[in-house]
Amino acid sequence: MTHSDQSSPLAARASGPLAGNVRVPGDKSISHRALILGALAVGETRVSGLLEGEDVLNTAKAMRTLGAKVERIGPFAWVVRGVGVAGFAQPQAPLDFGNSGTGCRLVMGAVAGCPITAIFEGDASLRSRPMRRVLEPLELMGARVVASGEGGRLPLTLQGAHDPVPLTYRTPVASAQIKSAVLLAGLAAPGVTTVVETEASRDHTELMLKHFGAHIVSAREGAHGRRIALTGQPELHGASVVVPADPSSAAFPIVAALIVEGSDLVLSDVMTNPLRTGLFTTLREMGASIEESQVRGDAGEPMAQFRVRASKLRGVEVPPERAPSMIDEYLVLAVAAAFAEGTTIMRGLQELRVKESDRLQATAAMLRVNGVQVEISGDDLIVEGKGHVPGGGLVATHMDHRIAMSALVMGLASDKPVKVDDTAFIATSFPDFIPMMRGLGAEFS
Ligand code: S3P
């Protein structure tokens, strides 16, 4: 890890109207996948708009350790020369994913299909996160966990399969990381690997596999699910990938603009894949003024320009089936809910407990310490919106970038400043968050 032992606290205070035109950094999910698929393809992959956050840089490093050539040729512009499906070399050093569950779990899948043994490492947050959910299907495909921490946690040594077998797997939770790990291992298996999900999760792996030349089909399954079938052992060809702006990062300036009176912001190239836009649907239901225009797309991923204006928000009920399409956005939605009038009920949030931190507890704590009435009931989060937030609290970030950014957004409109104990982890996903927000008018000190 690159984080020093010294933490970097920061306070956000009530700010004037936020205004300007920005592009938030590239999508984290797509950035990881572009590097991994580039490394598994034959030939050259050119990526523009890559997120140069710590999580993705750790994946880039892991791809190099596994034998791919990964080079930065300009700001956010990278070239990957891949080794071909199942072509990873025996790594000579542990693969350290820092804070990133996505990088770690997806690469576990890719390694599971190769006849190599790799050590997976991470920071204290990643070492506390469950890995069995990914390892179980990978073991069914022929990989073997040689050593691990308690309960299959990191640090972990994974031996890939010599002859991976295709699998039909029903994911026990809606998780794009589990789905993607199985599909990446399935690339190396002969025959068809199928993943069935009861609730559809983000489909960037499927879209990008198609873009790189794999044969993959996705069909509806039940009311909200998908059945995805990948034909193994394709020749993946290097491709060009334009990474759209990350809607999960855009969420922070968007909510900030909604709650800071008089704000008027424009955000360009925001990815609008419907499996990622649950937050925008919810905010609109709350009365948010979010206009969308100039829709275009690249390699199956749509994007749009957003204009967001400060709005009077009201409490709503968010159904559990919407959770996969906004799983990373509940923290900042809870901030919007605190500034709304009325009760917001967010249902079915069990997966929040196993993110970079226990986000269900952390969200409640962040609000409570700033004078907001909040309750956890089973897997539901209930926020009592009173139209304003007293603030004045110190928020513990628990090595979680999204807690830090959500709390700072809250402070921009609360009665008293909101302080966070550490901003260092913001660098995992949104390195320019603080200067970008300052440029829009945010007051941090
Ligand atoms: C991601 C999937 C989600 C999400 C994470 C990124 C991905 O995790 O929370 O930030 O890129 O596949 P789960 O698959 O565990 O829900």
Boltz pocket constraint, residues with backbone or C-beta under 6 A from the ligand:
constraints:
  - pocket:
      binder: B
      contacts: [[A, 28], [A, 29], [A, 30], [A, 102], [A, 174], [A, 175], [A, 176], [A, 177], [A, 178], [A, 180], [A, 201], [A, 202], [A, 327], [A, 328], [A, 351]]
      max_distance: 6.0
